[in-house]
Amino acid sequence: MKLLNFFKHNWFAILYFNFKMLPFKQAIKLPFDFYGRIKFKSLTGNIIINTNINRGCFQFGLAESEIFPQSPIIFSLKGNLILTGTPICIGSGSVIEINKNATVEFGSDVLIAPRNKIISRKMIKFGSHISMSWEGQVFDSNFHYMRNIKTNAIPPINKEIIIGNNIWIGNRVTINKGTKLPDYTIIASNSLCNKDYQKNDKQYITLAGSPAQIVTEGYERIFESLEPELTKTLSENENNK
């Protein structure tokens, strides 16, 4: 089994990326771990690590499943990638594009499932304890300008995204520019987030719809580490009724 795991790693990408992008004292620990194929479109940007690191604490391409077999990750780094915690796991088939003068920041315990797209032209900040299901997208830009035909005003196309702590993002969710998510937010699948949901100082909100609105309050995600014991307890309670 250990031998099989050894060959799942993309050792060329691991050695190339770590020693190209990091100071030697960090690179020698091989904190960036790559599985399967990866396409480095550009590596002219910067990586800033503000946390303790160890072997494989930043994983790319590991998260996969039967419905999403291994596919290449596309990684373009022209701006800044800031890492303030571990672990970080980016699923296979995902796209990470950080453009020049843009910044993407990750806190600790962030899981991005397969086939997500994160594209930044300004600023995308992920907090800690975040789970993002498959085939979502996070864009801090409209990518194209529009003009108001009455006023001739051209609004900005880039606006930062802030994703708080303890967030559960369902599958195929789109998070657009200007989105701000408060701590303990749940987002239903196929929703479109496009505004500041922090402005009412609420937490424990559930968002759904396109555009997403608050549909209920007072719920939090029970993560997988607690689910087996919870399932056992609830089953026993049902059987005793």
Protein Blocks (a to p, Z undefined) as FASTA:
>chain_A
ZZmmmmmpcfklmmmmmmmmpcfklmmnomaccehjdddfbacbccdddbdcdehkacgh
kagcfklccdddddddfbdcddfbdcddddehiacdddehiacdddehiacdehiacddf
kbccddehiaddehiacdfbehiacddfklopacdfbdcddddehiacdehiacdehiac
dehiacdehiacfbdfklnopghiacedjddddfbghiacddfklmmmmmmmmmmmmmmZ
Z
